[in-house]
Amino acid sequence: MPTLPAPQPPSDEYKPSGKRATSFREKLQSERHFHDEWARTIDPDAVLVKESFEAVTAIENRFVLSQLGDLRGKRVLDVGCGSGEASIYFAQREAIVTALDISGAFLRVVTALCRKHHTRVAAIIAPVEFLPFEDETFDIVYGNAVLHHVEFLEAMREVHRVLKPDGRAFFIEPLAYNPVINVYRRMAGTMRTPDERPLAFAAVRRLHGLYKRVEHREFWLLAQLVFVWFFIGMRSHPARERYWKKVIYDADKIAWLFRPLNAADRLIMKFFPFLNRMCWNTVVSLQK
């Protein structure tokens, strides 16, 4: 296991303004500070690895798995790895995994999770916009909820550069359009960073000149009513709990509600695909 850099300095070393950054350096500092502070609240023993890909509510990751095939011996880069659920899951399937994040504190959670699950993952601290790897290094690049935190085109060029010919990339991202979800985002307050911007389809279309194959598939239309249940039925406020984590941690508790809503979503999206912009998340699939 590589030696990781020391965690970032405590909050008195850098004081974010709470406003949108005016430079890439300032944005990087703000994002790193936010994620370091979040990582310090995480108990590695409470991180759900298997459930993040196999829970009934993990529909985006289950879709990604259906596209990946056999991972044995594949070189996988998990960008914006966070707690490392994906890194560990892929390593358990015998992939050669590199976990990358700008937060040293999050990478320490990853190494603790490696010890718990008896897996090996290379942990690297770096921004997605400047990947410290040679050209054509990875078979697969994966990211969950990372692109809306970064400089999009710069990151996508770097991902393209480090992918092997015909390599695949998968990104799970929140969409920008649904007004109900945008209300939730405002309510979430300090659970979000000031610089994050949900993904727009216009950004995805710009990738057609870079990748030979660009596709996207949307999830969570009516199923977003689960969020209403969190707020009203479970008395959970989005300023205190991250709903996108809660859908995994409380998957068994909400399965009775989620299953029929998700089944209805599949029918609606089949016959009324123009409603995809109202979904919560998209999975962007790319091939070099």
C-alpha positions in Angstrom: 0.0 0.0 0.0 1.5 3.4 -1.0 2.3 5.9 1.7 -0.3 8.6 1.7 0.4 12.3 2.3 -0.6 13.7 5.7 -4.2 14.9 6.0 -4.9 18.5 5.0 -4.5 21.1 7.8 -7.4 21.7 10.1 -10.1 24.3 9.4 -8.2 27.2 10.9 -5.5 26.8 8.1 -8.0 27.5 5.3 -11.2 29.4 5.8 -13.6 28.9 2.8 -15.7 31.9 2.1 -18.9 30.0 1.2 -19.0 31.7 -2.1 -18.1 30.4 -5.6 -14.4 30.3 -6.2 -12.8 32.8 -8.5 -9.9 30.6 -9.6 -9.1 26.9 -10.1 -6.7 27.0 -7.1 -9.3 28.5 -4.8 -11.9 26.0 -6.0 -9.5 23.1 -5.3 -8.7 24.4 -1.8 -12.4 24.8 -1.1 -13.3 21.3 -2.4 -10.4 19.7 -0.5 -11.3 21.4 2.7 -15.0 20.4 2.4 -14.1 16.7 1.7 -11.4 16.5 4.3 -13.9 17.7 6.9 -16.5 15.3 5.8 -14.1 12.4 5.7 -13.1 13.0 9.4 -16.7 12.2 10.3 -16.7 8.8 8.6 -16.3 5.5 10.5 -14.7 3.0 8.1 -16.5 0.2 9.8 -19.8 1.8 8.8 -19.0 2.1 5.1 -21.2 -0.1 3.0 -19.2 -1.7 0.1 -21.4 -4.6 -1.2 -24.6 -2.6 -0.7 -23.4 0.3 -2.7 -23.5 -1.9 -5.8 -26.1 -4.6 -4.9 -28.8 -2.9 -2.8 -32.2 -2.6 -4.4 -31.7 1.1 -4.6 -28.2 1.0 -6.1 -29.7 1.0 -9.6 -27.0 3.2 -11.2 -24.1 1.0 -10.0 -26.0 -2.1 -10.9 -26.4 -0.7 -14.4 -22.6 0.0 -14.5 -21.9 -3.5 -13.4 -24.0 -4.9 -16.3 -21.7 -3.0 -18.7 -18.4 -3.8 -17.2 -18.2 -7.6 -17.5 -15.3 -9.6 -16.0 -13.0 -7.3 -14.1 -10.2 -9.8 -13.4 -6.9 -8.3 -14.3 -8.4 -5.0 -15.6 -6.7 -1.8 -14.5 -9.4 0.4 -13.0 -9.1 4.1 -11.9 -11.7 5.3 -9.4 -11.7 9.1 -9.6 -13.1 11.1 -6.7 -13.2 7.8 -4.9 -14.4 9.2 -1.5 -14.7 6.5 1.1 -13.7 3.9 -1.5 -16.8 1.7 -1.8 -16.2 1.3 -5.5 -12.5 0.8 -5.2 -12.9 -2.0 -2.7 -15.8 -3.6 -4.6 -13.8 -3.7 -7.9 -10.7 -5.0 -6.0 -12.7 -7.8 -4.6 -13.5 -8.8 -8.2 -9.8 -9.0 -8.9 -9.3 -5.7 -10.7 -6.1 -3.8 -10.3 -7.5 -0.6 -8.7 -6.2 2.9 -8.2 -8.3 5.2 -6.0 -7.8 8.9 -6.6 -9.1 11.8 -4.6 -8.1 15.4 -3.7 -8.8 14.6 0.0 -6.0 13.0 1.9 -8.5 12.3 4.7 -10.7 10.4 2.4 -7.8 8.3 1.1 -7.1 7.4 4.7 -10.6 6.0 5.0 -9.9 4.0 1.8 -6.8 2.5 3.3 -8.6 1.6 6.5 -11.3 0.0 4.4 -8.7 -2.0 2.5 -7.4 -3.4 5.7 -10.9 -4.3 6.8 -11.7 -6.1 3.6 -8.3 -7.6 3.0 -7.9 -5.9 -0.4 -5.1 -3.9 -2.1 -5.8 -0.6 -3.7 -3.3 2.1 -4.7 -4.3 5.4 -3.2 -3.3 8.6 -5.0 -4.0 12.2 -4.1 -4.6 14.4 -7.1 -7.3 16.4 -8.9 -9.1 14.8 -11.9 -8.0 17.7 -14.1 -4.3 16.7 -13.7 -4.1 12.9 -13.5 -0.6 11.8 -12.6 -0.5 8.8 -14.9 1.0 7.9 -18.3 -1.1 7.9 -21.4 -3.2 4.7 -22.0 -2.8 3.3 -18.5 -6.3 2.2 -17.6 -8.9 -0.2 -19.0 -11.7 1.5 -17.1 -12.3 4.8 -15.4 -15.2 5.1 -12.9 -16.5 8.0 -11.0 -19.6 8.6 -8.8 -20.8 12.1 -8.1 -17.5 13.7 -9.1 -17.8 15.5 -12.4 -20.1 18.2 -11.0 -17.3 19.2 -8.6 -14.5 19.5 -11.3 -13.7 21.5 -14.4 -15.7 19.2 -16.8 -13.9 19.4 -20.1 -10.4 19.4 -18.6 -11.3 16.3 -16.5 -12.8 14.5 -19.5 -9.7 15.2 -21.6 -7.5 13.7 -18.9 -9.7 10.7 -18.5 -9.5 10.2 -22.3 -5.7 10.5 -22.2 -5.2 7.8 -19.5 -7.7 5.3 -21.0 -6.3 2.6 -23.2 -7.6 2.3 -26.8 -11.3 1.2 -26.6 -11.2 1.8 -22.8 -14.5 2.6 -21.1 -15.5 5.3 -18.6 -18.6 5.4 -16.5 -19.8 8.4 -14.4 -22.8 8.6 -12.2 -23.9 12.3 -12.0 -26.9 14.3 -10.7 -28.8 16.2 -13.4 -29.5 19.9 -13.3 -33.1 20.2 -14.4 -35.7 19.0 -11.9 -37.1 21.9 -9.9 -38.0 19.6 -7.0 -34.5 18.3 -6.7 -33.2 21.8 -6.9 -35.3 22.7 -3.9 -33.7 19.8 -2.1 -30.3 21.1 -3.0 -31.1 24.5 -1.5 -32.3 22.8 1.6 -29.2 20.7 1.8 -27.1 23.9 2.4 -23.7 23.1 3.9 -24.0 19.5 2.8 -23.0 20.8 -0.7 -20.0 22.8 -1.9 -20.5 26.3 -3.3 -18.8 25.3 -6.6 -20.6 22.1 -7.5 -22.9 22.3 -10.5 -25.2 19.4 -11.5 -24.6 18.0 -15.0 -26.4 19.3 -18.1 -26.9 17.3 -21.3 -25.2 20.1 -23.2 -21.9 19.2 -21.4 -22.4 15.5 -22.4 -23.0 16.4 -26.0 -19.6 18.2 -26.1 -17.9 14.9 -25.5 -18.9 13.5 -28.9 -15.9 15.1 -30.5 -13.6 13.5 -27.9 -14.9 10.0 -27.4 -16.0 7.6 -30.2 -19.0 6.5 -28.1 -21.0 8.7 -25.8 -24.2 7.4 -24.2 -26.2 8.3 -21.1 -29.1 6.6 -19.2 -31.2 8.3 -16.6 -32.6 7.0 -13.3 -34.9 8.1 -10.5 -38.0 9.9 -11.9 -41.0 9.0 -9.7 -38.6 7.2 -7.4 -37.6 10.7 -6.2 -40.7 10.4 -4.0 -38.5 8.4 -1.7 -36.9 11.8 -0.8 -40.4 13.0 0.3 -40.7 10.0 2.5 -37.3 10.7 4.0 -38.4 14.2 4.9 -42.0 13.6 6.0 -42.1 9.9 7.0 -38.6 9.5 8.5 -38.1 13.0 9.8 -34.8 13.3 8.0 -33.7 16.8 7.0 -31.4 17.1 3.9 -29.2 19.6 5.8 -28.4 16.8 8.3 -28.3 13.7 6.2 -27.1 13.1 2.6 -30.1 11.5 0.9 -27.9 10.0 -1.9 -26.1 8.0 0.8 -29.3 7.4 2.8 -30.9 5.6 -0.2 -28.2 2.9 0.2 -28.0 2.8 4.0 -31.8 2.6 4.4 -32.4 0.5 1.3 -34.2 -2.3 3.2 -36.4 0.2 5.0 -37.6 1.9 1.8 -37.7 -1.1 -0.6 -41.5 -1.3 -0.2 -41.8 2.2 -1.7 -38.9 2.2 -4.1 -39.7 -1.0 -6.0 -43.0 0.1 -7.4 -41.8 3.6 -8.1 -38.7 2.2 -10.0 -40.9 -0.2 -11.9 -43.1 2.7 -13.0 -40.0 4.7 -14.0 -38.9 2.0 -16.3 -42.2 2.0 -18.1 -42.4 5.8 -18.2 -38.9 6.2 -19.6 -39.6 3.5 -22.3 -42.7 5.3 -23.6 -41.9 8.9 -22.7 -38.1 9.2 -23.0 -38.2 13.0 -23.2 -38.9 13.0 -19.4 -35.3 11.8 -18.8 -34.2 15.3 -18.0 -36.5 15.3 -15.0 -34.6 12.4 -13.4 -32.3 12.7 -10.5 -29.2 10.9 -11.9 -27.7 10.0 -15.1 -25.0 7.4 -16.0 -22.7 8.7 -18.7 -21.0 5.8 -20.6 -17.9 6.6 -22.7 -15.6 4.7 -25.0 -12.3 5.9 -26.2 
